[in-house]
Amino acid sequence: MKIRDRLEMALRNLVRRKSRTILTILSVVIGASSIILMIAFALGINQQQKDMIDSFGGLSSIQILTEGNGGTAKIDQANITKLKNIEGVGAVVPSKSFFSEILVKGDEDIKISGEIQVVPDDVIENLSKDMMEWGDRINKADDDKIILGSQLSAGKTVKDSYGFSQEPIEDFDFKTHEYILRLGYKEMDDDGVNFTNENEENGEEKKADYIDIPVQVTGKMNSKAFINPWASVINESFYKKLKKEDKKLTNSQLNQNFDMDGKPIEEKAGDGIAYDNLKVVVEDVENLPQVEERIRKAGFDTQSEAGSAEEIKKSNMVVTMILGGIGSVAFIVSAIGIINTMLMSIYERQKEIGVMKVIGASVDDVRSMFLIESGFIGFFGGIVGLIISLLVGFVINSLAANSGFFGSMNGEASKIIIIPIWLSILGVGFSSMVGVLAGYIPARRATRLSAIEALRSN
């Protein structure tokens, strides 16, 4: 008997007993959708945990503990070169951070608050096109441009019963506005007049409380960038320009180191910049523990989220196994249903089986016919179960997005149910396999029927 004949006969037999076939397929649908949704929910939990850590740049970077930051390493060219030569290191990022507001020119209630990092020009040159959500990187000569971090968003200052608060602005178009960077602090009730004059008591020039500096937002990084996603980036030229303006302020914003008299301590970096933070970005996240070990052997003290990443992997594996086990219970029930259906089919079709054997059908022909029927039940149940899982996942993700309780760190909605292609294929394939295995016992019984006894029973 040809394979095509076996397939057609199996389909005819299933269609002939529609009610029983539909009910059996329904049991497989419940099992398939249960296990797919359970595993998809575990994948959603896993992704949310990864997004949370990755939003702080933790899973791909290693913090080097430097002088004044819990370690002994100096941030100089020799150590930077040493780190670059270590196997597995993708980039070495020295930086200096300060906090400032970027305001929309003409509407100071709209602002982009957050950390601003100055990094060397050669680090900015390593920002490739695929690391940018939009826009372009800064050139070495640009002293008025800034790149926004991937997690930064705009907000509007509103007055409420508790004072002032910041409300996020959805779908804010960063490209259509002009901006100013504010050094210093302006009181909320300030009339906007900001100028220096003579102090009557000591004759010294009175310094400004704040200074507004025009700035151009040239682009925004995406999650692939190795810069802190919560920080904006400027180059060394812009920072040196800001330092000159900072000296005109009553209270320095860029230099927070003071002597016993409360006066700012000037940085001892000459014409350069005294960086206070050093980070290493690995080429492959999977090799982060090994790269960190190499860095430690090179004499550096480190801190990373490698331990947290391993714990996340272990906990997610346990959660996936538990949820998958719960879904498998429904599959066991559906397998029992398939066995019962196929056994009933054998009892009803004993004469048919006897006739097939009398006219020359082999044992393999009889066995394959029942295995194909049970396999079809599992396959069709898996397909319908996958469709239902996709619909349920879409509805749950939509409800979660609208509720606002499951937003990611960048303001986008996180998916609670994640059904990748491999899970779809696995779900349908597993359903088919369960169908075939469940049909083995009935198929074996059918092959053992004597042709004469089968004909006599009817």
Secondary structure, 3 states (H helix, E strand, C coil): CCHHHHHHHHHHHHHHCHHHHHHHHHHHHHHHHHHHHHHHHHHHHHHHHHHHHHCCCCCCEEEECECCCCCCECCCHHHHHHHHCCCCEEEEEEEEEEEEEEEECCEEEEEEEEEEEECCHHHHHCCCHHHEEEECCCCCCCCCEEEECCCCCCEEEEEECCEEEEEECCCCCHHHCCEEEEEECCCCCCCCCCCCCECCCCCCECCECEEEEEEEEEEEECCCCCCCCCEEEECHHHHHHHHHHHCCECCCCCCCCECCCCCECCCCCCCCCCCCEEEEEECCHHHHHHHHHHHHHCCCCEEECHHHHHHHHHHHHHHHHHHHHHHHHHHHHHHHHHHHHHHHHHHHCHHHHHHHHHCCCCHHHHHHHHHHHHHHHHHHHHHHHHHHHHHHHHHHHHHHHHHCCCECCCCCECCCCCCCHHHHHHHHHHHHHHHHHHCHHHHHHHHHCCHHHHHHCC
